């Protein structure tokens, strides 16, 4: 187990020993607050795009469900006739940046989440650590009404008109401490006065979402034409920020016999990572599957069945009503 995985496991378990990291958390708070203040007073300049920018992010490290939410919003806006584009850091991709992403882009170049977003929506998208450069590249190639930033909530160099913060109630805020003592990127107070979308099955607020599980499908369909059988034994391969959510998904699918193989978020998979001492089928997430597609092309001899579990964000009606109101406020009208 890597140090990063060990610490993340400690965060999830609220391990008492994390208190030894408090001095580093205080240093993180100091540096973060200073940087934010420098932007607030104008000492550091923020870039304001020529069209409205909406950021979908979170205040925690690891998965919160923001990518399925973004995909659902993009599909919804496309249906409403709004020309939307997406930018992202492209974490895990090697570039060169800024880079336009298309359906043929590979995750080791553009990042796994951008590839998943574009494959799911065909939305115009650009990635790179410099958000201004990504927006300018995107606007050179497309005429757009709105830019959605996948993450970047703490990226003060980019001005924004709308912010949505996804709060996963299943995971919560842990010990409510800042990095690295806890997994908060910002203090809990950041939620006050912000648009918070509650990610939960049992909603306590009007603005909420949950993930609906779709029918598992075969990534290498040529190997097996049988229907999905939840009673068989699997190798569960997962490389996301909060792998426990995937295990909960498997439980809902009545998949109870599996060996868990966890990898760090945005892991750079090798074919050896999918090779085990048994011939059991692999079951994985759509985010991981975009990388497995590349491996299957590189290794046509690989003959283990790989099942992919799709999920879809289901939003409350209040989320759509709020979105319409916020977009109208910045001059974007629905068709």
C-alpha positions as CSV (number, residue, x, y, z in Angstrom):
1,X,0.0,0.0,0.0
2,X,1.4,3.4,-1.0
3,X,1.7,6.3,1.5
4,X,-1.2,8.1,-0.3
5,X,-3.5,5.1,0.0
6,X,-2.5,4.6,3.6
7,X,-3.3,8.2,4.5
8,X,-6.6,8.1,2.5
9,X,-7.6,4.9,4.4
10,X,-6.8,6.8,7.7
11,X,-9.0,9.7,6.6
12,X,-11.9,7.4,5.9
13,X,-11.5,5.7,9.2
14,X,-10.9,9.0,11.1
15,X,-7.7,7.4,12.6
16,X,-6.6,9.1,15.8
17,X,-2.9,9.2,14.7
18,X,-3.8,11.9,12.1
19,X,-3.4,14.5,14.8
20,X,0.4,14.3,14.3
21,X,-0.2,16.0,10.9
22,X,-1.9,19.0,12.5
23,X,1.2,21.3,12.1
24,X,1.2,20.6,8.4
25,X,-2.6,21.4,8.3
26,X,-2.0,24.7,10.0
27,X,0.7,25.5,7.4
28,X,-1.6,24.5,4.6
29,X,-4.4,26.8,6.0
30,X,-1.9,29.7,6.2
31,X,-0.7,29.3,2.7
32,X,-4.2,28.7,1.3
33,X,-5.6,31.7,3.1
34,X,-2.8,34.0,2.0
35,X,-3.2,32.9,-1.6
36,X,-6.9,33.5,-1.5
37,X,-6.5,36.9,0.1
38,X,-3.9,38.0,-2.5
39,X,-6.5,37.3,-5.2
40,X,-9.3,39.0,-3.2
41,X,-7.4,42.2,-2.8
42,X,-6.2,42.2,-6.4
43,X,-2.5,41.7,-5.8
44,X,-2.9,38.5,-7.9
45,X,-5.1,38.9,-11.0
46,X,-7.9,36.5,-11.9
47,X,-8.8,35.8,-15.5
48,X,-12.4,36.7,-16.5
49,X,-13.6,34.8,-19.6
50,X,-15.7,36.5,-22.2
51,X,-18.6,34.2,-21.5
52,X,-20.0,33.0,-18.2
53,X,-18.1,30.3,-16.3
54,X,-19.7,27.7,-14.0
55,X,-17.5,25.6,-11.7
56,X,-18.5,22.2,-10.3
57,X,-16.2,21.2,-7.5
58,X,-15.9,20.0,-3.9
59,X,-14.1,20.9,-0.7
60,X,-12.9,17.4,-0.2
61,X,-10.1,15.3,-1.7
62,X,-11.3,12.2,-3.5
63,X,-14.6,11.4,-5.3
64,X,-17.8,13.2,-4.5
65,X,-19.9,12.4,-7.6
66,X,-19.1,15.7,-9.4
67,X,-18.2,14.0,-12.8
68,X,-21.5,12.2,-13.2
69,X,-23.2,15.4,-12.2
70,X,-21.3,17.4,-14.8
71,X,-22.1,14.8,-17.5
72,X,-25.8,15.1,-16.6
73,X,-25.8,18.9,-16.7
74,X,-24.0,18.9,-20.0
75,X,-26.6,16.6,-21.5
76,X,-29.4,18.7,-20.1
77,X,-28.0,21.9,-21.4
78,X,-27.4,20.5,-24.8
79,X,-31.1,19.4,-24.9
80,X,-32.0,23.0,-24.0
81,X,-30.1,24.4,-27.0
82,X,-27.3,25.9,-24.9
83,X,-23.9,25.7,-26.4
84,X,-21.8,24.5,-23.5
85,X,-18.1,23.7,-23.4
86,X,-16.0,22.1,-20.6
87,X,-12.5,22.7,-19.3
88,X,-10.5,20.5,-16.8
89,X,-7.1,20.3,-15.3
90,X,-6.6,17.0,-17.2
91,X,-5.1,15.3,-14.2
92,X,-3.2,12.1,-15.1
93,X,-2.7,13.3,-18.7
94,X,0.7,14.1,-20.1
95,X,-0.5,16.7,-22.7
96,X,0.9,18.8,-24.3
97,X,-1.4,21.4,-22.9
98,X,-3.7,23.1,-23.5
99,X,-5.3,20.3,-25.5
100,X,-8.6,19.8,-27.2
101,X,-10.2,16.5,-26.2
102,X,-12.2,14.4,-28.7
103,X,-13.7,10.9,-28.7
104,X,-10.4,9.4,-29.8
105,X,-8.3,11.0,-27.2
106,X,-6.5,8.7,-24.9
107,X,-6.5,9.0,-21.0
108,X,-2.7,9.0,-20.7
109,X,-2.7,12.2,-22.9
110,X,-5.8,14.0,-21.8
111,X,-6.7,12.4,-18.5
112,X,-9.3,9.7,-17.6
113,X,-12.2,12.0,-16.5
114,X,-12.0,14.3,-19.6
115,X,-12.0,11.2,-21.9
116,X,-15.1,9.8,-20.0
117,X,-16.9,13.2,-20.2
118,X,-16.3,13.6,-24.0
119,X,-17.1,10.0,-24.8
120,X,-20.4,10.3,-22.8
121,X,-21.5,13.7,-24.2
122,X,-19.4,14.7,-27.2
123,X,-19.1,18.1,-25.6
124,X,-16.3,20.5,-26.8
125,X,-13.6,20.2,-24.2
126,X,-10.1,21.5,-23.5
127,X,-7.7,20.5,-20.7
128,X,-4.6,21.9,-19.1
129,X,-3.4,23.4,-15.8
130,X,-3.7,26.9,-17.2
131,X,-7.5,27.4,-17.3
132,X,-7.2,30.7,-19.2
133,X,-5.2,29.0,-22.0
134,X,-7.8,26.1,-22.1
135,X,-10.7,28.6,-22.4
136,X,-9.0,30.6,-25.1
137,X,-8.2,27.5,-27.1
138,X,-11.8,26.2,-26.7
139,X,-13.3,29.5,-27.8
140,X,-11.0,29.6,-30.9
141,X,-12.6,26.4,-32.1
142,X,-16.2,26.7,-30.9
143,X,-18.8,29.4,-30.4
144,X,-20.1,28.8,-26.9
145,X,-22.6,30.3,-24.5
146,X,-21.2,28.7,-21.3
147,X,-18.0,27.2,-19.9
148,X,-18.3,24.5,-17.2
149,X,-15.1,23.9,-15.3
150,X,-14.6,20.3,-14.0
151,X,-13.2,21.1,-10.5
152,X,-11.2,24.2,-10.0
153,X,-13.2,25.5,-7.1
154,X,-10.0,26.5,-5.3
155,X,-8.4,27.8,-8.5
156,X,-8.7,31.5,-7.8
157,X,-6.9,32.5,-11.0
158,X,-10.2,31.8,-12.8
159,X,-13.1,34.1,-12.1
160,X,-16.5,32.4,-12.1
161,X,-20.1,33.5,-12.1
162,X,-21.6,30.3,-10.8
163,X,-20.3,27.7,-8.3
164,X,-21.8,24.4,-7.4
165,X,-20.2,22.4,-4.5
166,X,-21.0,18.7,-4.4
167,X,-21.2,17.4,-0.9
168,X,-21.2,13.6,-0.6
169,X,-23.3,12.8,2.6
170,X,-22.2,9.2,2.4
171,X,-18.6,10.1,2.9
172,X,-19.3,13.3,4.8
173,X,-16.5,15.7,5.9
174,X,-14.5,13.1,7.8
175,X,-12.8,14.6,10.9
176,X,-13.5,18.1,9.4
177,X,-9.8,18.9,9.3
178,X,-7.8,20.5,6.5
179,X,-5.2,18.6,4.5
180,X,-3.3,16.5,5.5
181,X,-4.8,15.9,8.9
182,X,-8.2,15.5,7.2
183,X,-9.4,15.5,3.6
184,X,-10.8,19.0,3.4
185,X,-9.4,21.3,0.8
186,X,-11.2,24.3,2.4
187,X,-12.8,24.9,5.8
188,X,-16.3,23.6,6.4
189,X,-17.4,27.3,6.5
190,X,-16.9,27.4,2.7
191,X,-20.3,25.7,2.3
192,X,-22.1,28.7,4.0
193,X,-23.8,30.8,1.4
194,X,-22.7,28.6,-1.5
195,X,-24.8,26.5,-3.9
196,X,-24.4,23.0,-2.3
197,X,-25.7,19.9,-4.1
198,X,-26.3,17.2,-1.6
199,X,-25.2,13.8,-2.9
200,X,-27.3,11.2,-1.1
201,X,-30.0,8.6,-1.4
202,X,-32.0,10.0,1.5
203,X,-32.2,13.7,0.8
204,X,-32.3,16.3,3.6
205,X,-32.4,19.3,1.3
206,X,-34.2,20.3,-1.8
207,X,-31.1,20.5,-3.9
208,X,-29.9,16.9,-4.1
209,X,-28.7,14.2,-6.4
210,X,-28.0,10.5,-6.3
211,X,-26.4,8.0,-8.6
212,X,-28.6,5.5,-10.5
213,X,-26.9,2.3,-11.4
214,X,-27.2,1.2,-15.0
215,X,-27.0,-2.3,-16.5
216,X,-23.4,-3.6,-16.5
217,X,-22.0,-4.0,-20.0
218,X,-19.0,-5.8,-21.5
219,X,-16.0,-3.9,-22.4
220,X,-14.6,-6.7,-24.6
221,X,-18.0,-7.9,-25.9
222,X,-16.4,-10.3,-28.4
223,X,-15.4,-12.6,-25.6
224,X,-18.7,-13.3,-24.0
225,X,-22.3,-13.0,-25.2
226,X,-23.9,-14.1,-21.9
227,X,-25.9,-11.8,-19.8
228,X,-24.5,-10.4,-16.6
229,X,-24.5,-12.9,-13.7
230,X,-24.2,-11.2,-10.3
231,X,-23.7,-14.6,-8.6
232,X,-20.3,-15.3,-10.2
233,X,-17.0,-14.5,-8.6
234,X,-15.3,-11.3,-9.8
235,X,-12.1,-9.3,-9.5
236,X,-13.3,-5.8,-8.6
237,X,-10.7,-3.4,-10.0
238,X,-11.1,0.2,-8.9
239,X,-9.0,3.4,-9.0
240,X,-11.2,6.2,-7.8
241,X,-11.1,8.7,-5.0
242,X,-13.6,6.9,-2.8
243,X,-13.6,3.2,-3.7
244,X,-16.1,2.3,-1.0
245,X,-18.8,3.8,-3.2
246,X,-18.1,1.3,-5.9
247,X,-18.3,-1.6,-3.3
248,X,-21.7,-0.2,-2.3
249,X,-22.7,-0.2,-5.9
250,X,-21.7,-3.9,-6.2
251,X,-23.8,-4.7,-3.2
252,X,-26.8,-3.0,-4.8
253,X,-26.2,-5.2,-7.9
254,X,-26.1,-8.2,-5.6
255,X,-22.5,-8.8,-6.4
256,X,-21.2,-10.4,-3.2
257,X,-18.3,-12.6,-4.3
258,X,-15.4,-10.5,-5.4
259,X,-11.7,-9.8,-4.6
260,X,-11.1,-6.1,-4.3
261,X,-8.1,-4.6,-6.1
262,X,-7.7,-0.9,-5.2
263,X,-5.4,1.5,-7.0
264,X,-4.8,5.2,-6.5
265,X,-7.1,7.7,-8.1
266,X,-6.1,8.3,-11.8
267,X,-3.8,5.3,-11.7
268,X,-1.8,4.6,-14.8
269,X,-2.8,1.0,-15.4
270,X,-0.6,-1.7,-16.9
271,X,-1.9,-5.0,-18.2
272,X,-0.2,-6.7,-15.2
273,X,-2.7,-4.8,-13.0
274,X,-5.5,-6.8,-14.6
275,X,-3.7,-10.2,-14.4
276,X,-4.6,-12.3,-11.4
277,X,-4.1,-15.9,-10.2
278,X,-7.6,-16.8,-11.2
279,X,-9.7,-16.5,-14.4
280,X,-12.6,-14.6,-12.7
281,X,-14.2,-11.8,-14.7
282,X,-13.2,-8.3,-13.9
283,X,-15.8,-5.7,-12.8
284,X,-14.9,-2.0,-12.8
285,X,-16.1,1.6,-13.1
286,X,-16.6,3.6,-16.3
287,X,-13.8,5.9,-15.3
288,X,-11.4,3.0,-15.0
289,X,-12.8,1.5,-18.2
290,X,-11.6,4.3,-20.4
291,X,-8.0,3.3,-19.5
292,X,-8.8,-0.4,-19.9
293,X,-9.9,0.2,-23.5
294,X,-6.4,1.4,-24.4
295,X,-4.9,-1.7,-22.8
296,X,-7.2,-4.0,-24.7
297,X,-6.1,-2.4,-28.0
298,X,-2.4,-2.9,-27.0
299,X,-2.9,-6.5,-25.8
300,X,-5.4,-8.2,-28.1
301,X,-4.4,-11.5,-26.5
302,X,-6.0,-10.5,-23.2
303,X,-9.0,-12.8,-22.8
304,X,-10.5,-12.1,-19.4
305,X,-14.1,-10.7,-19.5
306,X,-14.4,-7.1,-18.2
307,X,-17.8,-5.9,-17.0
308,X,-18.3,-2.1,-16.6
309,X,-20.9,-0.6,-14.2
310,X,-22.3,2.6,-15.5
311,X,-23.9,5.2,-13.2
312,X,-26.0,8.2,-14.0
313,X,-26.6,11.3,-11.8
314,X,-30.3,11.9,-11.0
315,X,-31.0,15.5,-9.9
316,X,-33.9,16.9,-8.0
317,X,-36.2,19.3,-9.8
318,X,-34.9,22.1,-7.6
319,X,-31.4,21.7,-9.1
320,X,-32.7,22.3,-12.6
321,X,-34.9,25.2,-11.5
322,X,-31.8,26.8,-9.7
323,X,-29.6,26.2,-12.8
324,X,-32.1,28.0,-15.1
325,X,-32.4,30.9,-12.7
326,X,-28.6,31.3,-12.3
327,X,-28.1,31.1,-16.1
328,X,-30.8,33.7,-16.8
329,X,-29.1,35.9,-14.2
330,X,-25.9,35.9,-16.4
331,X,-27.8,36.4,-19.6
332,X,-28.2,32.8,-20.9
333,X,-31.8,32.0,-21.9
334,X,-33.2,28.6,-22.4
335,X,-34.6,27.9,-25.9
